[in-house]
Amino acid sequence: MELTGGGDLRPVLAGRCLPGCRACLNVCSFSNGVYDPRPINERLYHDGREQAMKFHENIGWHLACAVGHVRSGSDRAAAASGGLATWCLQRLLKERLVDRVAVVKFAPARNGALFRFVAIEDPAEVAKASGSVYCPVDLSDVIREVLSKRDTRWALIGVPCVCGAVRQLRNVQARVPYLFGLACGMYQNSLYTEFLLAKSGVRKDDVSRITYRKKPETQPVSNYVFQARDRLGRQGRAIQYRGVPHFLGRHAHFRLDACNYCMDVFAESADATFMDAWLPEYANDTRGTSLVVLRSRVVQDLLDAGRAEGALALREIDSRHAASSQATHVRRKQELIRLRCKSAPVRNSGNSVSFLERLDWKLQRRTQRASRRAWTAIGRRFGPDAYWIVMLPLVVPGIVIAQCLRVQSRLARLLRCIPSPAVIKSR
């Protein structure tokens, strides 16, 4: 995998392939055009393996959903949300259920990538790698390490498409007995990080640390902060998520093209999927709260033991409530997928697609492509302000459409609250 000038990780041919070889395509989550995780989810967690499994249209087959956090204040503060993912990885190492865990960590490489998967054996080192990373990462190095160490058991954590690809690697299944996923709405390429570094005043070549999700002290936890530090220890300007980062993500600036063809929000091929508890009752807790979808009895038992020991605050919630925490991403990835690919599986077919949503997708498609050109040609040289000037013809319509969609959504919720004439008559 090579990092292109446009910020994407792309496969390149190294050596020779045998005629008709499909080894890479058989693993790639997007080789069929659309990544639908449901077949893998059913094969792993439904086909007669566990009688207690439940099904939810958006989440797939699962055992249970739970919400909570670690009780250690320092561990919770360092985590992206409530710290459950880090705690589970550490517990797997402490219980000797695995020998190593593979996590993403800041580690600049020769090809220009700032992050990579690393193998960790010490539970204390796992805590140092906690926190979310919004940058594409190559998995091949750690997979080669997994294959080379035959007697080593691994746990690996990644976004949905990474989990799906690992599940397709038949020769690593026995060596990776625990696969953890992260809920994902979409992803941006490495230009997103370049842009935020420039906005914060830290040069990419001088950066020594990047924190995408520093928790705010006084504002809602969803308004987390991007902050970087250079080699001399100087902190860059803090950038609140509800400003530039949210705008870039909402309007598809630097979006990875594969994300337009992914239906997996809840990492359905993972033994456990971790995410923020974006629910009203946890919105004002600045310390962060985790939500987890459980598909492995072993992981469920680990969490139950942690709760019994007093290490975790945890309670089970209904799967419908869990799915509602990612409602926006479910709408875009599972219900509006037919906008982007006509051959995609149909889910929730009763929900119609509005004209505004069609218009929004067409504009996002143009923005996604134009943002790469604008940053590489203008932004890298003249900075973020010059980038916005170049992108203005797409930025203004995007803002207008987003506002109209917001009004449309509020009207739809209002209309659902008004009883129909038939209901009024029956009363």
C-alpha distance (Angstrom), angle and dihedral (degrees) to the residues before:
residue distance angle dihedral
M1 . . .
E2 3.80 . .
L3 3.80 130.6 .
T4 3.80 107.9 -124.4
G5 3.79 126.1 -146.5
G6 3.80 87.2 -107.8
G7 3.80 92.0 61.2
D8 3.82 100.5 -104.1
L9 3.78 130.1 123.0
R10 3.81 106.2 -127.0
P11 3.81 131.9 179.3
V12 3.78 117.0 -113.4
L13 3.78 128.2 -170.1
A14 3.81 113.0 -103.8
G15 3.80 110.4 -176.1
R16 3.80 122.2 -24.4
C17 3.79 134.0 -41.5
L18 3.79 123.8 -144.1
P19 3.83 114.2 -113.5
G20 3.79 110.3 -87.7
C21 3.82 93.9 10.0
R22 3.81 111.9 155.2
A23 3.80 99.3 173.1
C24 3.81 94.1 123.3
L25 3.80 94.7 41.7
N26 3.80 91.6 49.4
V27 3.81 88.9 59.4
C28 3.82 101.9 38.2
S29 3.81 111.7 99.8
F30 3.82 91.6 -143.6
S31 3.80 101.2 45.1
N32 3.83 90.5 110.0
G33 3.80 92.9 51.6
V34 3.83 96.3 -107.0
Y35 3.79 126.8 50.8
D36 3.80 107.2 -135.4
P37 3.83 108.8 174.5
R38 3.80 96.4 -169.8
P39 3.85 97.5 92.9
I40 3.83 90.7 54.1
N41 3.81 90.7 43.6
E42 3.81 91.7 53.2
R43 3.80 93.3 45.1
L44 3.81 93.2 51.0
Y45 3.79 103.9 36.0
H46 3.78 110.3 20.0
D47 3.78 115.6 35.9
G48 3.80 97.0 98.0
R49 3.81 94.6 -60.5
E50 3.80 100.7 113.8
Q51 3.80 126.3 17.7
A52 3.81 93.2 -161.8
M53 3.80 94.0 61.2
K54 3.81 117.6 126.7
F55 3.78 128.6 -157.0
H56 3.78 130.2 -138.1
E57 3.79 121.8 176.5
N58 3.82 93.7 -129.5
I59 3.81 100.5 33.6
G60 3.80 101.2 37.6
W61 3.80 124.4 -147.4
H62 3.80 114.7 -13.3
L63 3.79 143.3 149.4
A64 3.79 101.3 -129.9
C65 3.80 145.9 -34.0
A66 3.79 123.6 -124.8
V67 3.77 138.3 179.8
G68 3.78 129.0 -154.8
H69 3.79 148.0 92.3
V70 3.79 144.4 -117.4
R71 3.80 114.0 -84.2
S72 3.80 94.0 -137.9
G73 3.80 105.3 100.0
S74 3.80 95.3 -152.2
D75 3.82 94.2 48.3
R76 3.79 91.3 47.6
A77 3.81 92.0 49.0
A78 3.82 92.1 52.6
A79 3.81 94.3 48.8
A80 3.80 126.3 87.7
S81 3.81 91.5 -120.8
G82 3.81 127.0 -15.1
G83 3.80 98.9 -23.3
L84 3.82 99.0 -116.6
A85 3.82 95.0 128.0
T86 3.82 93.2 52.6
W87 3.81 91.1 45.0
C88 3.82 92.3 52.3
L89 3.81 93.1 49.4
Q90 3.80 90.7 49.1
R91 3.80 91.2 47.4
L92 3.81 92.2 52.2
L93 3.82 88.8 55.9
K94 3.82 94.4 44.5
E95 3.81 92.3 49.0
R96 3.83 89.4 48.6
L97 3.80 90.0 -123.8
V98 3.81 87.5 131.1
D99 3.78 133.9 19.9
R100 3.81 97.5 -149.1
V101 3.77 140.1 13.2
A102 3.80 124.9 -148.9
V103 3.80 114.6 -141.4
V104 3.80 136.3 160.1
K105 3.79 116.3 -101.9
F106 3.80 138.0 172.6
A107 3.81 103.6 -93.1
P108 3.83 116.3 141.4
A109 3.81 113.7 -138.2
R110 3.79 134.1 -157.4
N111 3.81 92.8 -104.3
G112 3.81 90.7 62.0
A113 3.80 97.6 -100.3
L114 3.80 113.5 139.1
F115 3.82 98.0 -158.5
R116 3.78 136.1 42.6
F117 3.79 141.3 169.5
V118 3.80 112.8 -92.3
A119 3.81 132.5 -171.4
I120 3.82 115.7 -121.9
E121 3.82 128.6 -170.9
D122 3.83 100.6 171.7
P123 3.84 116.4 78.5
A124 3.82 89.8 -146.8
E125 3.81 90.2 59.1
V126 3.81 90.4 53.5
A127 3.81 89.2 62.9
K128 3.82 90.4 54.2
A129 3.82 89.7 57.8
S130 3.82 95.0 49.7
G131 3.79 120.1 123.2
S132 3.79 135.5 68.1
V133 3.80 125.2 -71.2
Y134 3.81 121.3 -156.4
C135 3.79 100.5 -165.2
P136 3.83 131.0 92.5
V137 3.81 112.4 -100.0
D138 3.80 130.0 -162.8
L139 3.82 113.7 -123.7
S140 3.81 99.1 -170.1
D141 3.83 98.4 93.1
V142 3.79 94.5 55.5
I143 3.82 91.8 43.6
R144 3.81 89.4 54.7
E145 3.80 88.1 51.3
V146 3.80 91.4 49.8
L147 3.82 90.4 51.6
S148 3.81 93.7 46.7
K149 3.83 95.1 53.1
R150 3.78 103.0 59.2
D151 3.81 98.6 177.6
T152 3.81 95.9 46.3
R153 3.81 121.3 103.1
W154 3.79 117.9 -147.9
A155 3.78 142.2 -165.1
L156 3.80 116.8 -157.4
I157 3.80 130.7 -170.0
G158 3.81 125.2 -161.7
V159 3.79 148.3 131.8
P160 3.85 119.3 -67.9
C161 3.82 98.8 -91.8
V162 3.83 90.8 49.7
C163 3.81 90.4 51.3
G164 3.80 90.4 49.4
A165 3.80 91.6 51.4
V166 3.82 92.7 49.0
R167 3.81 89.9 51.7
Q168 3.81 88.9 55.6
L169 3.83 91.0 55.1
R170 3.79 96.7 90.5
N171 3.80 94.7 -176.9
V172 3.83 93.5 61.0
Q173 3.81 99.5 46.6
A174 3.80 95.6 97.0
R175 3.80 91.2 45.0
V176 3.83 95.0 50.7
P177 3.82 102.6 49.1
Y178 3.83 92.8 161.9
L179 3.77 123.2 49.8
F180 3.81 118.6 178.3
G181 3.78 124.0 -165.6
L182 3.79 136.3 -158.0
A183 3.79 121.4 -141.9
C184 3.80 109.5 -112.9
G185 3.79 134.8 -168.7
M186 3.80 96.2 -179.5
Y187 3.79 140.3 -43.4
Q188 3.78 137.3 -127.9
N189 3.77 127.3 -142.9
S190 3.81 125.8 -116.0
L191 3.82 93.0 -80.6
Y192 3.81 87.6 73.5
T193 3.81 89.2 63.0
E194 3.81 91.3 43.5
F195 3.80 89.9 53.6
L196 3.82 93.9 49.6
L197 3.80 91.7 46.7
A198 3.81 90.1 52.9
K199 3.80 90.0 46.7
S200 3.80 90.7 51.7
G201 3.80 93.1 47.8
V202 3.83 98.6 -113.9
R203 3.81 119.5 125.7
K204 3.79 115.3 -128.7
D205 3.81 91.4 -130.5
D206 3.82 91.2 54.0
V207 3.80 101.2 42.7
S208 3.82 116.8 122.1
R209 3.80 100.9 172.2
I210 3.81 137.4 17.7
T211 3.79 125.2 -165.9
Y212 3.79 113.7 -172.7
R213 3.77 96.0 -179.8
K214 3.78 115.3 34.9
K215 3.78 107.0 166.9
P216 3.82 116.7 -117.1
E217 3.78 118.3 -123.0
T218 3.80 99.8 -143.6
Q219 3.82 108.3 13.1
P220 3.84 130.5 73.5
V221 3.80 113.0 -70.5
S222 3.83 90.3 -116.2
N223 3.82 89.1 68.8
Y224 3.80 93.4 69.4
V225 3.78 122.3 163.7
F226 3.81 135.2 -114.7
Q227 3.79 113.0 -144.5
A228 3.81 134.8 165.9
R229 3.79 135.2 -169.0
D230 3.80 129.4 -152.1
R231 3.80 129.3 -137.6
L232 3.80 91.9 -90.6
G233 3.80 91.0 57.2
R234 3.81 95.7 -106.9
Q235 3.80 115.0 146.8
G236 3.78 119.5 -131.3
R237 3.78 123.0 -135.7
A238 3.81 114.2 -69.7
I239 3.82 113.6 -114.6
Q240 3.80 116.9 -158.5
Y241 3.80 115.6 -138.4
R242 3.80 95.1 -130.1
G243 3.80 89.0 64.4
V244 3.80 124.5 49.9
P245 3.85 100.3 -12.7
H246 3.81 93.2 54.6
F247 3.80 91.8 45.2
L248 3.81 92.6 51.3
G249 3.79 92.1 49.7
R250 3.80 96.7 43.4
H251 3.81 93.2 51.1
A252 3.85 97.4 41.9
H253 3.80 99.2 -112.2
F254 3.84 107.6 167.9
R255 3.83 91.4 -6.6
L256 3.79 116.5 166.4
D257 3.79 108.5 -112.1
A258 3.81 92.4 -135.0
C259 3.81 89.7 64.0
N260 3.80 89.1 68.2
Y261 3.81 88.9 64.4
C262 3.80 101.3 42.4
M263 3.82 122.1 105.4
D264 3.80 96.1 -179.2
V265 3.81 115.0 106.1
F266 3.82 99.2 151.5
A267 3.84 101.4 41.1
E268 3.80 91.0 -113.1
S269 3.82 93.8 -170.0
A270 3.83 93.1 59.2
D271 3.81 127.2 97.0
A272 3.81 88.3 -132.3
T273 3.79 130.7 8.0
F274 3.79 121.3 -153.3
M275 3.80 128.3 -160.2
D276 3.79 144.2 146.9
A277 3.77 116.7 -74.9
W278 3.82 94.3 -119.5
L279 3.78 91.6 -178.3
P280 3.84 127.8 127.2
E281 3.79 94.8 -114.5
Y282 3.84 92.0 58.3
A283 3.81 100.1 35.4
N284 3.81 96.0 98.0
D285 3.81 97.2 47.1
T286 3.81 102.7 102.4
R287 3.81 91.7 -167.8
G288 3.83 91.8 71.0
T289 3.81 133.6 -120.5
S290 3.80 129.4 -134.2
L291 3.78 128.8 -139.6
V292 3.80 118.7 -161.2
V293 3.81 133.2 -168.7
L294 3.81 108.9 -152.3
R295 3.81 124.2 -151.4
S296 3.82 99.8 156.1
R297 3.79 123.2 74.2
V298 3.82 90.1 -151.8
V299 3.80 92.8 56.4
Q300 3.80 90.7 45.3
D301 3.81 89.7 53.0
L302 3.82 90.5 49.5
L303 3.80 91.2 54.3
D304 3.81 92.2 45.2
A305 3.80 89.7 52.1
G306 3.80 90.6 49.4
R307 3.79 90.5 52.2
A308 3.82 91.7 48.0
E309 3.81 90.4 51.0
G310 3.79 91.7 50.6
A311 3.81 94.3 -115.1
L312 3.80 93.3 114.1
A313 3.79 137.1 42.7
L314 3.80 102.2 -147.4
R315 3.78 140.3 157.3
E316 3.79 134.0 173.0
I317 3.81 119.7 -112.4
D318 3.78 134.3 -170.1
S319 3.81 116.3 -88.9
R320 3.81 90.6 -126.4
H321 3.79 89.3 58.2
A322 3.80 90.6 48.0
A323 3.82 91.9 50.1
S324 3.81 91.1 50.8
S325 3.81 89.6 61.4
Q326 3.81 88.4 69.6
A327 3.83 97.4 35.2
T328 3.81 95.1 131.0
H329 3.79 92.8 51.7
V330 3.82 91.7 44.6
R331 3.79 89.3 54.0
R332 3.79 93.7 50.2
K333 3.81 99.8 39.6
Q334 3.80 103.3 35.0
E335 3.79 108.1 22.4
L336 3.81 101.4 34.1
I337 3.82 95.2 40.7
R338 3.82 88.9 101.4
L339 3.79 88.0 66.5
R340 3.77 89.7 62.6
C341 3.81 102.0 34.1
K342 3.80 124.2 19.4
S343 3.82 92.8 -159.8
A344 3.82 93.7 59.4
P345 3.83 118.4 118.5
V346 3.81 114.1 -93.8
R347 3.80 117.1 -115.4
N348 3.79 127.2 170.4
S349 3.80 88.4 2.8
G350 3.80 90.6 175.0
N351 3.81 91.0 73.8
S352 3.79 109.4 89.1
V353 3.79 124.6 -143.6
S354 3.78 115.1 -122.6
F355 3.79 127.1 -138.9
L356 3.81 89.7 -114.4
E357 3.81 91.3 55.6
R358 3.80 90.6 51.4
L359 3.80 90.5 49.1
D360 3.80 90.8 46.7
W361 3.81 91.8 54.1
K362 3.82 92.8 50.6
L363 3.79 90.8 50.8
Q364 3.82 92.3 46.2
R365 3.80 89.7 52.1
R366 3.80 91.2 54.9
T367 3.80 92.2 43.7
Q368 3.78 92.3 50.7
R369 3.81 91.5 57.0
A370 3.79 97.8 37.0
S371 3.82 93.9 49.7
R372 3.80 91.7 62.2
R373 3.80 92.3 51.1
A374 3.81 93.9 44.0
W375 3.80 95.3 51.1
T376 3.81 98.0 42.5
A377 3.82 93.7 44.7
I378 3.81 101.4 35.5
G379 3.81 113.3 2.6
R380 3.79 98.2 57.4
R381 3.79 90.5 54.1
F382 3.80 103.9 35.2
G383 3.81 103.3 22.7
P384 3.83 139.0 -120.5
D385 3.83 96.1 -48.7
A386 3.80 91.4 58.8
Y387 3.79 88.9 47.5
W388 3.81 91.9 56.2
I389 3.81 91.4 49.8
V390 3.80 91.0 54.2
M391 3.83 92.1 45.7
L392 3.82 95.4 45.3
P393 3.85 95.5 104.5
L394 3.82 88.5 60.8
V395 3.80 98.6 33.6
V396 3.82 96.5 60.1
P397 3.84 96.6 50.8
G398 3.81 88.7 44.8
I399 3.80 91.6 56.4
V400 3.82 91.8 47.9
I401 3.81 93.5 49.6
A402 3.82 92.1 46.3
Q403 3.81 90.8 53.1
C404 3.81 91.3 48.3
L405 3.82 90.8 49.7
R406 3.79 89.5 51.0
V407 3.81 91.2 53.3
Q408 3.81 90.4 45.8
S409 3.81 90.9 52.5
R410 3.81 92.5 50.1
L411 3.79 91.7 49.1
A412 3.80 90.7 49.9
R413 3.81 91.1 52.6
L414 3.79 90.2 48.0
L415 3.80 92.8 50.7
R416 3.80 91.3 50.2
C417 3.80 88.4 57.9
I418 3.82 93.2 54.3
P419 3.83 112.1 85.4
S420 3.79 117.3 -125.4
P421 3.86 120.5 -111.0
A422 3.80 89.9 -106.9
V423 3.81 91.2 56.3
I424 3.82 92.0 46.9
K425 3.81 90.6 50.2
S426 3.80 92.6 50.1
R427 3.77 89.9 52.8
